[in-house]
Amino acid sequence: MPFPKPSLLPFPLLLLLLFVFSTCSYAADDPCAVATAASCPVTCFRTDPVCGEDGNTYWCGCAEAACSAVRVARRGFCEVGNGGVSGQALLLVHIVWLFVLGFSVVLGLL
């Protein structure tokens, strides 16, 4: 009983499908598409900040964002403020003011 001659038609079709699925990205807009949280809460020893879509910076990276059920907008810190006076500058002014007030009380000026 002779074996039938195999057709070569499925081979190019298989190559085409392999090429299509290997070149397209299933989540190109998500920098952490493959990251999943193994256990929550996340303990990290090295910071790897990512910016979540909620505007918060997640310091432990994609795993921490996944624990909070937030998609990552981009890697790195989230932008803060609108270009005006930063929150850190106001905090510094308040700290200096508290030192001046404290020394004034200690020295009996107030």
C-alpha positions in Angstrom: 0.0 0.0 0.0 1.7 3.2 -1.1 1.8 6.2 1.1 0.1 9.4 -0.2 2.4 12.1 -1.3 2.4 14.9 1.3 1.1 18.3 0.2 3.4 21.3 0.7 0.4 23.7 0.9 0.2 23.7 4.7 3.9 24.6 5.1 3.7 28.1 3.6 0.5 28.7 5.4 2.1 27.7 8.7 5.0 30.0 8.0 2.7 32.9 7.2 0.7 32.4 10.5 3.9 32.1 12.5 5.2 35.4 11.0 1.9 37.2 11.6 1.7 36.2 15.2 5.3 36.8 16.0 5.4 40.3 14.6 2.2 41.7 16.1 2.2 42.7 19.8 -0.8 41.8 21.8 -0.3 44.7 24.3 2.0 47.2 22.7 0.6 50.1 24.7 1.2 48.4 28.1 4.9 48.4 29.2 4.1 45.7 31.8 2.0 43.4 29.7 3.8 40.2 30.9 4.3 41.2 34.5 2.0 39.6 37.1 2.0 40.0 40.8 3.2 36.8 42.4 2.1 37.8 45.9 0.7 40.9 47.4 1.9 43.1 49.1 5.1 43.4 47.0 8.4 43.6 48.8 11.1 45.2 46.7 14.7 45.7 47.4 15.4 47.8 44.4 13.2 50.6 43.1 11.9 50.3 39.6 9.3 53.1 39.4 6.4 53.0 37.0 3.6 55.5 36.4 0.1 54.1 36.7 -2.9 55.3 34.7 -4.3 56.7 38.0 -1.4 59.2 38.2 0.4 57.5 41.1 4.0 56.4 41.0 4.5 52.7 42.0 8.0 52.4 43.4 8.3 48.6 43.2 7.4 48.5 39.5 4.9 46.5 37.6 4.2 44.0 40.3 3.1 46.7 42.8 0.9 48.3 40.1 -0.6 44.8 39.4 -1.3 44.4 43.1 -3.2 47.7 43.1 -5.1 46.6 39.9 -3.8 49.5 38.0 -2.5 49.5 34.4 0.9 51.0 33.9 1.0 54.1 31.6 4.8 54.3 31.3 8.0 53.4 33.0 9.5 56.1 35.3 8.0 58.6 37.6 4.6 60.3 37.1 4.7 64.0 36.4 3.8 66.2 39.3 2.2 69.6 39.2 1.4 71.9 36.4 4.7 73.8 36.0 4.0 76.3 38.8 5.5 76.2 42.3 6.3 72.6 43.2 5.1 70.9 46.3 8.7 70.4 47.4 9.4 74.1 47.3 6.3 74.8 49.5 7.3 72.0 51.9 10.8 73.6 52.2 9.3 77.0 53.0 7.1 75.4 55.7 10.0 73.6 57.3 12.1 76.8 57.4 9.2 78.7 58.9 8.8 76.0 61.6 12.5 76.2 62.5 12.3 80.0 62.7 9.2 79.8 64.9 10.8 77.1 67.1 13.9 79.1 67.7 11.8 82.2 68.4 10.0 80.3 71.1 13.2 78.8 72.6 14.9 82.2 72.7 11.9 83.8 74.2 11.1 86.1 71.3 7.5 84.9 71.1 
